[in-house]
């Protein structure tokens, strides 16, 4: 997650995901976007040299971290969000 993502307003994303819980068509669209995002992250991790067998799980971990930070909203400061991102990047670099 970049600084731009950490500083973005995620209310629309949170509302859309909330709506997807009760509306199957929205849930389907969110699932497509999530799938494409996960594939992109997995490909990026593979390019960085990670074992292709691990990249899908790592992609889900990073995606979950991003979504979780979005869901926390104002309970997570921008500084905390950036610190979490930095920690994940350091952790990934030691794999």
C-alpha positions as CSV (number, residue, x, y, z in Angstrom):
1,X,0.0,0.0,0.0
2,X,1.5,3.3,-1.0
3,X,1.3,6.6,0.9
4,X,-1.3,7.7,-1.6
5,X,-3.5,4.7,-0.7
6,X,-3.0,5.3,3.0
7,X,-4.1,8.9,2.6
8,X,-7.1,8.2,0.3
9,X,-10.7,8.5,1.4
10,X,-11.9,4.9,1.5
11,X,-15.6,5.6,2.5
12,X,-16.8,4.6,-1.0
13,X,-14.8,1.3,-0.9
14,X,-16.2,0.5,2.5
15,X,-19.8,1.4,1.5
16,X,-19.5,-0.7,-1.6
17,X,-18.2,-3.7,0.2
18,X,-21.0,-3.3,2.8
19,X,-23.6,-3.1,0.1
20,X,-22.1,-6.3,-1.5
21,X,-23.0,-8.2,1.7
22,X,-26.7,-7.9,0.8
23,X,-26.8,-7.5,-3.0
24,X,-25.6,-10.4,-5.1
25,X,-24.9,-8.4,-8.2
26,X,-22.7,-6.0,-6.3
27,X,-21.0,-8.9,-4.5
28,X,-20.2,-10.4,-8.0
29,X,-18.7,-7.2,-9.2
30,X,-16.6,-6.9,-6.0
31,X,-15.4,-10.5,-6.4
32,X,-14.3,-9.8,-10.0
33,X,-12.3,-6.7,-8.9
34,X,-10.8,-8.6,-6.0
35,X,-9.8,-11.4,-8.2
36,X,-8.1,-9.1,-10.7
37,X,-6.4,-7.2,-7.9
38,X,-5.1,-10.5,-6.3
39,X,-3.8,-11.7,-9.7
40,X,-1.9,-8.4,-10.2
41,X,-0.4,-8.6,-6.7
42,X,0.6,-12.2,-7.2
43,X,2.2,-11.4,-10.5
44,X,4.1,-8.5,-8.9
45,X,5.4,-10.8,-6.1
46,X,6.5,-13.4,-8.7
47,X,8.4,-10.7,-10.6
48,X,10.1,-9.8,-7.3
49,X,11.4,-13.4,-7.1
50,X,8.9,-15.0,-4.7
51,X,8.1,-18.7,-5.2
52,X,5.1,-18.8,-7.5
53,X,3.5,-21.4,-5.2
54,X,3.5,-18.8,-2.4
55,X,2.5,-15.6,-4.2
56,X,-1.2,-16.2,-4.2
57,X,-1.2,-16.6,-0.4
58,X,1.1,-13.6,0.0
59,X,-1.2,-11.6,-2.3
60,X,-4.2,-12.5,-0.2
61,X,-2.3,-11.4,3.0
62,X,-1.4,-8.1,1.5
63,X,-4.9,-7.5,0.1
64,X,-6.4,-8.4,3.4
65,X,-4.1,-6.0,5.1
66,X,-5.1,-3.2,2.8
67,X,-8.8,-3.9,3.1
68,X,-8.5,-4.2,6.9
69,X,-6.8,-0.8,7.1
70,X,-9.6,0.7,5.0
71,X,-12.3,-0.8,7.3
72,X,-10.6,0.7,10.3
73,X,-11.1,4.1,8.8
74,X,-10.3,6.9,11.3
75,X,-9.5,4.5,14.0
76,X,-6.2,4.0,12.2
77,X,-4.1,7.1,11.6
78,X,-2.3,7.8,8.4
79,X,1.0,7.4,10.3
80,X,-0.1,4.0,11.6
81,X,-1.3,2.9,8.2
82,X,2.1,3.9,6.7
83,X,3.9,2.1,9.5
84,X,1.9,-1.1,8.9
85,X,2.7,-0.9,5.2
86,X,6.4,-0.3,6.0
87,X,6.4,-3.3,8.3
88,X,4.9,-5.5,5.6
89,X,7.4,-4.3,3.0
90,X,10.3,-5.1,5.4
91,X,8.8,-8.5,6.2
92,X,8.5,-9.3,2.5
93,X,12.1,-8.3,1.8
94,X,13.3,-10.9,4.3
95,X,11.5,-13.8,2.8
